[in-house]
Amino acid sequence: MDHTAAASYGKLMWLTADTLTITQSNKLFIYDSNTNQWTQGTNLPAALGALTANFINVTLYVVGGVDPEKKLASTLAYDPATDKWTEKAPMSTARHGLAAVSLVTRYVIGGGPQPGGSAGSLNEIFHVNGGR
């Protein structure tokens, strides 16, 4: 797999954008450590790669990445209870290959390569209850 994003919550792990052939994917896989089984959740709204994923409360947030044509600023939220995706406020800067961490109700996003391959230094904070 290449350019995937993974996040865990409780005894479950979610794996997004499974790219076995260096192409983007819209797949969401869920691993249950209690049963040692993988299931597939509802596909992401678009094929993506090089994104980041993390949980805030019980919602999985998938941020940034690339589609087949460009870098993305998108933020998507997945509700495991309903197995549905919702589009949220985008980042101010499109980026891929980024890193993020969740802190209570905030999602701190940083990095991502710049043109020429240099590391990006821009950081953003997404507030779950109020967007950016």
C-alpha distance (Angstrom), angle and dihedral (degrees) to the residues before:
residue distance angle dihedral
M1 . . .
D2 3.77 . .
H3 3.81 131.2 .
T4 3.79 95.7 2.0
A5 3.79 127.7 153.8
A6 3.80 124.2 -143.7
A7 3.79 134.1 -172.0
S8 3.78 133.8 172.1
Y9 3.77 134.4 -148.4
G10 3.78 123.0 178.5
K11 3.80 108.7 -36.5
L12 3.80 94.0 -24.5
M13 3.80 131.5 89.2
W14 3.80 125.2 -160.2
L15 3.81 121.0 -153.7
T16 3.81 118.5 -167.8
A17 3.78 135.9 -169.1
D18 3.79 98.8 17.9
T19 3.80 103.0 -159.9
L20 3.76 109.4 -175.5
T21 3.80 94.4 162.2
I22 3.84 104.1 36.4
T23 3.79 89.7 -94.8
Q24 3.77 125.6 113.7
S25 3.79 121.1 -100.2
N26 3.79 136.8 -162.8
K27 3.82 95.0 -150.0
L28 3.80 125.4 128.6
F29 3.80 116.8 -164.1
I30 3.81 123.5 -170.6
Y31 3.80 122.7 -159.0
D32 3.82 120.2 -159.4
S33 3.81 111.3 -158.1
N34 3.82 91.1 -164.0
T35 3.80 93.1 61.9
N36 3.83 98.8 23.4
Q37 3.82 87.2 -130.0
W38 3.81 135.1 132.4
T39 3.81 121.5 -143.9
Q40 3.77 130.7 178.5
G41 3.81 121.7 -118.0
T42 3.78 127.8 -158.9
N43 3.79 110.9 -56.9
L44 3.78 119.5 -104.5
P45 3.82 112.1 -101.0
A46 3.82 90.4 -107.1
A47 3.80 140.1 15.5
L48 3.83 108.0 -91.5
G49 3.78 141.1 170.3
A50 3.83 139.4 179.6
L51 3.82 92.2 36.4
T52 3.78 133.6 132.5
A53 3.81 130.6 -123.5
N54 3.79 135.4 -165.6
F55 3.79 140.8 155.5
I56 3.78 125.9 -113.1
N57 3.77 109.5 -173.4
V58 3.82 103.2 -39.0
T59 3.82 97.1 -30.4
L60 3.80 124.7 98.6
Y61 3.82 113.1 -139.6
V62 3.81 120.0 -159.4
V63 3.80 114.2 -167.4
G64 3.80 136.2 -171.5
G65 3.77 124.2 -28.5
V66 3.76 131.3 132.0
D67 3.77 136.0 -72.0
P68 3.81 121.7 -158.1
E69 3.83 90.6 -77.8
K70 3.82 112.3 31.3
K71 3.82 152.1 -5.0
L72 3.81 113.8 -78.5
A73 3.80 136.9 -137.6
S74 3.81 93.0 -167.8
T75 3.80 127.8 134.4
L76 3.79 118.1 -160.2
A77 3.81 127.0 -175.0
Y78 3.81 123.8 -154.1
D79 3.81 121.1 -160.1
P80 3.82 109.0 -155.1
A81 3.83 91.3 -162.2
T82 3.82 92.9 60.4
D83 3.84 97.9 24.5
K84 3.84 89.0 -131.7
W85 3.81 136.3 131.1
T86 3.83 124.4 -137.8
E87 3.80 127.2 -169.0
K88 3.83 114.0 -125.0
A89 3.81 134.0 -172.0
P90 3.82 110.0 -55.8
M91 3.80 125.6 -123.8
S92 3.79 115.4 -98.3
T93 3.83 89.7 -119.5
A94 3.80 128.1 45.7
R95 3.81 111.1 -130.0
H96 3.78 144.5 155.2
G97 3.80 134.2 -161.3
L98 3.80 88.0 41.1
A99 3.79 133.0 149.1
A100 3.79 130.4 -136.2
V101 3.78 142.0 177.6
S102 3.80 130.2 -163.4
L103 3.80 120.3 -129.2
V104 3.83 114.6 -173.7
T105 3.86 100.5 -66.8
R106 3.81 97.1 -8.7
Y107 3.76 133.6 84.8
V108 3.82 113.7 -154.2
I109 3.81 112.7 -155.9
G110 3.78 125.5 -169.0
G111 3.76 145.4 163.9
G112 3.75 131.6 8.9
P113 3.79 125.4 164.5
Q114 3.79 120.6 -80.1
P115 3.81 127.8 -145.2
G116 3.79 107.9 -64.0
G117 3.81 92.0 30.0
S118 3.82 99.9 -83.8
A119 3.81 118.2 143.6
G120 3.79 116.7 -98.9
S121 3.78 119.2 -123.7
L122 3.81 100.6 -166.4
N123 3.81 116.4 116.1
E124 3.79 128.3 -169.2
I125 3.80 135.8 -173.2
F126 3.79 122.4 -144.8
H127 3.83 115.3 -159.5
V128 3.80 110.8 -152.1
N129 3.80 93.2 -148.3
G130 3.79 96.8 43.0
G131 3.80 112.9 20.4
R132 3.80 117.2 -124.3
